Amino acid sequence: MFFSKSFTTAVGAVFMLAGAASAFNGDATYYYTGLGNCGAYSKDTDFIVALSTKEYNNGAHCWQHIKVSYGGKTIDATVVDSCPGCSQYSIDLSPSAFQALAPLSAGRIPVTWSYA
């Protein structure tokens, strides 16, 4: 089947916009790990993340990976916990995941993240 160039370009633009819509902006902080709400123990050296209670959605995202970006750096982290003190699109990272983006002394950084 033959499609016009403008049709193909339009379809590509729709898919690009759909991908962009799945990116979230929020703050990232860090926390010391242990037993997470997904039911497993983690270590501070694991690249893990706790989602806000609303985004965690009673465990609907357990074990999913997210991509987190800040300052030209991107990491992959696994959802293992919820963060009751986080606003909807803010996240709490393990110390090692946070340090891959910024020094712990930063405390809080604005990030962009999406489900991988």
Secondary structure, DSSP 4 states (H G I P E B T S, - for coil): ----HHHHHHHHHHHHHHHHTT-EEEEEEE---SB-TTS-B--TTS-EEEEEHHHHGGGTTTT-EEEEEETTEEEEEEEEEEETTS-TT-EEE-HHHHHTTS-GGG--EEEEEEE-
